Amino acid sequence: GEEQVFALLDECPHKKGPLSQGIVHGTTVTCPLHNWNIGLNDGCAREPDEGCTAKFAVKVVDGRVHLSMDEIRTLGV
């Protein structure tokens, strides 16, 4: 299968848990704090939970992942 690359702000929309320390399964990451499941493709919590974290556009060029600094600055990260 084709590899997919996603970029999210490292904060769960629930209590700002570190999503980078969560477990990824398919296109979802589980927050290590309260087990909320967050979609990697949209940054949004899966039902019954609600809320979204920031998602960044990703471009892969020659095996390197590129993010937009303008997009990141817009979010004040």
trRosetta pair geometry for C-beta under 8 A, 3 or more apart (Angstrom, degrees):
i j d omega theta_ij theta_ji phi_ij phi_ji
4 27 7.1 -18 90 -101 151 100
4 40 7.8 117 120 109 119 132
5 58 5.0 -138 111 139 103 149
5 60 5.6 119 20 -57 149 122
5 65 5.7 -157 -180 -110 149 115
6 27 7.4 111 -37 -152 149 83
6 40 3.9 121 74 165 170 103
6 41 6.3 -97 -106 -79 133 42
6 55 7.5 -54 -171 -148 95 99
6 58 6.6 -153 -125 -4 21 148
7 55 7.1 115 85 -168 63 57
7 56 4.0 -47 100 62 115 110
7 57 7.8 -18 51 67 117 16
7 58 4.9 140 -2 -69 111 113
7 65 7.4 142 -62 171 121 129
7 67 5.8 -139 143 -94 175 119
8 19 6.1 -34 94 88 126 157
8 29 7.6 -145 35 27 147 141
8 38 7.1 116 -168 136 171 131
8 40 6.6 -116 -30 -137 123 60
8 43 5.1 155 -124 -105 111 94
8 53 5.5 67 -179 99 110 118
8 54 6.8 142 -163 86 62 56
8 55 5.6 -32 -104 -104 74 61
8 56 7.1 -166 -86 10 22 85
9 43 7.5 51 25 -139 85 130
9 53 4.9 -137 59 165 100 105
9 54 3.9 63 -19 53 124 99
9 55 7.8 -89 -4 -60 80 28
9 56 7.6 118 -48 -30 66 100
9 75 6.9 -140 -78 157 130 152
9 77 6.5 -145 -119 -96 106 133
10 18 5.7 2 166 -147 100 68
10 19 5.5 -147 -147 43 53 88
10 20 4.8 -15 -132 -21 116 108
11 16 4.5 -31 -155 -142 103 69
11 17 7.2 121 -157 55 47 37
11 18 7.5 -26 -93 -97 44 39
11 19 6.8 -44 22 -8 10 103
11 53 5.5 171 80 -133 75 128
12 15 6.4 11 82 49 114 55
12 16 6.2 -180 53 -117 71 5
12 17 3.8 13 10 45 129 90
12 18 7.8 -36 -15 11 93 14
12 19 5.7 141 -62 -62 74 92
12 31 4.0 36 -89 -109 142 143
12 33 6.6 -135 26 33 153 120
12 34 7.7 165 134 39 162 95
12 36 5.7 119 -162 58 127 129
12 38 6.4 -143 -125 -48 78 139
12 53 6.6 -99 -140 -55 18 134
13 36 7.7 -119 52 130 80 158
13 38 7.3 141 7 -107 97 120
13 43 7.8 103 -43 155 118 87
13 44 7.8 0 -6 -133 151 44
13 45 5.9 -110 52 -36 124 112
13 50 8.0 -91 110 120 135 44
13 51 3.3 -177 132 131 136 116
13 52 5.6 94 -71 58 150 10
13 53 4.9 -139 -53 -54 86 77
14 17 6.6 5 64 2 103 107
14 31 6.7 -167 31 58 125 172
14 33 7.3 -162 85 80 124 126
14 34 6.0 -106 121 50 158 132
14 36 5.1 165 -26 -23 139 155
14 45 7.2 94 -50 -87 95 141
14 49 6.9 -45 -76 -163 116 130
14 51 6.5 154 -65 59 54 147
15 33 5.9 -116 65 122 118 158
15 34 6.7 91 17 -6 120 127
17 21 8.0 -105 162 56 88 105
17 22 7.6 80 127 -59 115 111
17 31 4.3 92 84 -173 139 115
17 32 6.0 -169 175 54 124 70
17 33 3.5 -133 -100 0 135 124
17 34 6.8 -157 -39 12 150 81
17 36 7.6 148 37 33 136 110
18 21 4.5 49 103 12 111 109
18 22 7.5 -178 106 -26 61 82
18 31 8.0 132 65 -150 36 80
18 32 6.7 -13 67 33 81 118
18 33 8.0 113 26 -34 63 103
19 22 5.1 -40 -158 9 51 124
19 29 5.3 75 -172 116 101 141
19 31 5.9 -56 -97 -101 70 76
19 38 6.2 -57 -120 50 130 148
19 53 7.2 -150 -30 48 146 168
21 32 4.8 -42 107 -12 101 145
22 29 4.5 99 94 167 130 96
22 30 4.9 -173 -174 78 113 50
22 31 5.2 -63 -87 -103 135 23
22 32 5.1 -144 -88 -36 66 78
22 38 7.8 89 77 31 170 110
23 29 7.1 164 80 -154 33 63
23 30 5.1 -4 54 44 84 107
23 32 7.8 106 -12 -79 75 82
24 28 7.2 157 -153 87 57 44
24 29 4.9 -30 -95 -98 71 80
24 30 8.0 -164 -78 11 25 72
24 40 7.2 38 -137 -60 108 137
25 28 5.7 -19 68 68 75 93
25 29 7.9 144 20 -98 61 33
25 30 7.1 24 11 -18 106 106
27 39 6.3 17 128 -157 94 74
27 40 4.8 -125 -176 42 67 105
27 41 5.3 8 173 -24 130 104
28 37 4.9 1 -178 -174 128 102
28 38 6.6 144 -159 71 71 39
28 39 5.9 -43 -101 -101 75 46
28 40 6.4 -139 -84 -13 20 88
28 46 6.7 -8 -127 -32 131 136
29 37 7.5 156 77 -153 34 55
29 38 5.3 -24 63 63 85 95
29 40 6.0 92 -17 -69 97 94
30 35 5.7 -12 -175 -146 108 58
30 36 7.2 160 -154 78 58 36
30 37 5.4 -28 -98 -96 73 69
30 38 7.7 163 -94 17 23 76
31 34 6.1 5 95 49 118 65
31 35 6.5 -127 66 -64 76 7
31 36 4.5 18 22 50 123 86
31 37 7.8 -131 3 -68 79 23
31 38 6.4 74 -43 -14 95 114
33 36 7.9 -2 67 10 88 95
36 45 5.4 -46 178 -131 117 111
36 46 7.8 159 178 39 71 76
36 49 4.9 174 -137 -179 104 178
37 45 6.9 105 75 -158 54 63
37 46 4.2 -22 88 29 108 123
37 49 7.3 149 41 37 67 129
38 43 6.6 -13 178 -162 107 38
38 44 7.0 172 -152 90 70 19
38 45 5.7 -41 -98 -92 69 54
38 46 7.3 -144 -84 -10 20 83
38 53 6.5 6 -154 17 142 116
39 42 4.7 16 97 44 128 87
39 43 6.6 -41 76 10 79 15
39 44 5.3 2 34 56 113 70
39 45 7.8 -144 0 -71 82 6
39 46 6.4 115 -45 -60 90 89
40 43 7.8 31 -149 -68 20 48
41 55 7.9 18 147 -137 26 147
42 52 6.9 -71 138 -131 86 121
42 55 6.3 -90 -169 -50 25 156
43 52 4.8 73 111 -172 94 91
43 53 4.6 -124 -175 67 105 67
43 54 6.3 -115 -151 99 161 10
43 55 3.8 -136 -29 -53 126 99
44 51 7.2 174 -147 99 67 34
44 52 4.1 -36 -94 -97 74 96
44 53 8.0 -170 -77 20 33 60
45 49 3.9 -90 160 110 133 104
45 50 5.7 -168 67 -117 126 5
45 51 5.1 44 -1 55 126 71
45 52 7.0 -129 -2 -77 73 47
46 49 6.5 49 68 49 47 96
47 50 7.8 25 -103 -67 58 72
52 55 7.7 -53 174 -22 111 100
54 75 5.1 59 -133 -131 162 149
54 77 7.6 -137 71 -56 157 125
56 67 5.2 3 155 -141 139 113
56 68 7.2 -168 -168 36 98 82
56 71 5.8 127 -138 119 86 134
56 72 6.8 13 -114 -74 130 81
57 67 7.3 134 76 -142 60 63
57 68 5.9 27 62 -1 106 117
57 71 6.2 -176 25 -68 97 170
58 65 6.0 -32 -160 -160 107 97
58 66 7.2 132 -163 69 55 54
58 67 6.4 -31 -104 -88 64 73
59 65 7.7 135 74 -160 43 49
59 66 4.5 -28 68 65 92 108
60 63 7.0 8 179 -114 101 13
60 64 6.9 160 -155 74 61 35
60 65 5.7 -28 -100 -98 77 58
60 66 7.2 177 -89 15 25 82
61 64 5.8 -28 69 60 71 89
61 66 5.9 20 11 -14 107 128
67 71 6.9 -113 170 63 86 119
67 72 6.3 66 137 -45 121 119
68 71 3.8 76 82 5 111 109
68 72 6.7 176 93 -10 60 82
69 72 5.5 -55 -147 39 37 111
69 73 6.1 38 154 -21 69 106
70 73 5.8 -54 -146 37 29 111
70 74 6.4 39 152 -28 62 103
71 74 5.6 -49 -152 26 31 117
71 75 7.0 20 153 -10 61 104
72 75 6.1 -63 -159 39 34 105
72 77 5.1 -78 -175 52 84 119
73 76 7.3 39 -179 -75 40 32
73 77 7.6 -100 -84 41 23 75
